[in-house]
């Protein structure tokens, strides 16, 4: 749909909404509507964090909403699983059949039914509200939603007391910013605006990342460490801070717990030892420590923006614990422009019990299945340890066949003829191809929702800008109607989306403000830990966690090597990370033609040294492989890759790849040290010319 199809004389209205995608920016957006048609989305200039700007991806949102391949009617499978062959059916026929099949399974054991969802929308209403009520009432298996941030989130809880940190706007006042494991220009654009403001005011920006990203290009310095070695680098920084007495002793004494133990451990990690692990030079470590320590001696604010790539390895939780501990060593928290930010989501007083109604379980405790091991779990038979085999899977807000690790196993699970699968979707994704039913869901322009954020501290409201296209329905309405078809008559299934938006924060957020301007700012302290007051059991920054020690883990953070550490395999000598392609967001937007054209083709970035050793050249098709599978893509010889590491940019839909796979054919289902998260960046591979494998 383009502007030229609209009569210019018709009035244009501007509806305030919110970007629903898995990004820390959580932008407030305006949809321009003419004759009931959305003609453009753009950033809301009245929202300070958005400041009128959207990323390239979301600025194409009307192209996604009016996509010619959008699913607008319920579909029933008529061909083999995975063939993508469906026929149109009515809503009543689809829901009647789905309800009957779920009831049959539930009579045997409701735990054989599993929801699978994540952040296709970050909305609290279209995410886990009526859907959670439905599964709680059934007594279905619970899903441990670990696929993105579990290790880092758990690390923050055991160090700072929650998913808390600096307020993002105060990075603009920092004098040193470490951008650690984040390609902010591509995945945190509005943070980059604050960082760039600090840079113009004289701040030094240092990027720590295995890949020489677009963000690294714009920083004063780039430190290209090996994947999974961030904890070793953090320990070596502590070593240098101690040796040179670049410490805030008063802050350490009054507001931290376990300093003597952490000090003892850090002193084992001199720059030479850490450099050998990290694949960098001791001088780089000393210079970085000097820059960070100088802020302590000059009492200038030093800030760390750490992102989730750091924690997608075996030792990811420990690495984040160590990085999150650094500000306390130099007293950076004393200034509002000092500290660390990974996630701000712990600030939001979300009333999850009101939204999700766990009381509907009536005292039952169903098993919990980790979404990061769905490949193995779909293939597990019934057993006393596991419980019943998964017999029904309801997928919404996710595309597990494309995004879950070890995707050959995931596909094998979805191919089971005895697995009943329902997918709520906008498009016929890789996962939808394996569905028994596809149910058409609304996009963000067509429904109500309310959003928290993990990058700032504003609550956002999303109003529907247009009527639903075709027969599409909000997730909430689909689960309401499915509940009715299954005879679930609890009053909670009658709550409207407006009711749910109001329930999400209760009295803690003024809903009138949300209605009038589309966002409301939480009242949070400017420097939350200037005088301690950490929401930990001790009230201090916990270098040592008694809670972790009580669970049998090391209470003190340490460097934990990768499951698949670099230089440990003769067969697979290259480490591979799979950072997001700039024009996609996880697997969203891959089918938007204009964005796919910008991205080009699935790429593997490789350093010239590694390419030359294999006789490979840019533009050639290569086969990337390991014990889990093979992945064909185009090679780009580039300085964005450091020697010994290749960058498989993702996540493409499998069916849009060169040989029907994507980069997750190679990633493993092994889990992180904390939080049981996935280890996407803990992966060894080999690369050959495609014809040579």
Secondary structure, 3 states (H helix, E strand, C coil): CCHHHCCCCCCEEEEEEECCCCCCCCCEEEEEEECCEEEEEEECCCCCCCCCCCCCCHHHHHHHHCCCCCCCCCEEECCCCCCCCEEECCHHHHHHHHHHHHHHHHHHHHHHEEEEECCCCCCCCCCCCHHHHHHHHHCCEEEECCCCCHHHHHHHHHHCCCCCCCCHHHHHHCCEEEEECCCHHHHCHHHHHHHHHHHHCCCEEEEECCCCCHHHHHCCEEECCCCCCHHHHHHHHHHHHHHCCCCCHHHHHHHEECHHHHHHHHCCCCHHHHHHHHCCCHHHHHHHHHHHHHHHHHCCCEEEEECHHHHCCCCHHHHHHHHHHHHHHHCHHHCCCCEEECCCHHHCCCCHHHHHCHHHHCCCCCCEEEHHHHHHHHCCCCECCCECCCCEEEEECCCHHHHCCCHHHHHHHHCCCCCEEEEEECCCCCCHHHCCEEEEECCHHHCCEEECCCCCCEEEEECCCCCCCCCCECHHHHHHHHHHHCCCCCHHHHCCHHHHHHHCCHHHCCHHHHHHHCEEECCCCCCCCCCCCCCCCCCCEECECHHHHHCCCCCECCCCCCCCCCCCCCCCCEEEECCECCCCECCECCCCHHHHHHHCCCEEEECHHHHHHCCCCCCCEEEEEECCEEEEEEEEECCCCCCCEEEECECCCHHHCCCCCCHHHCCCCCECCCCCCECCCCCEEEEEEHHHC
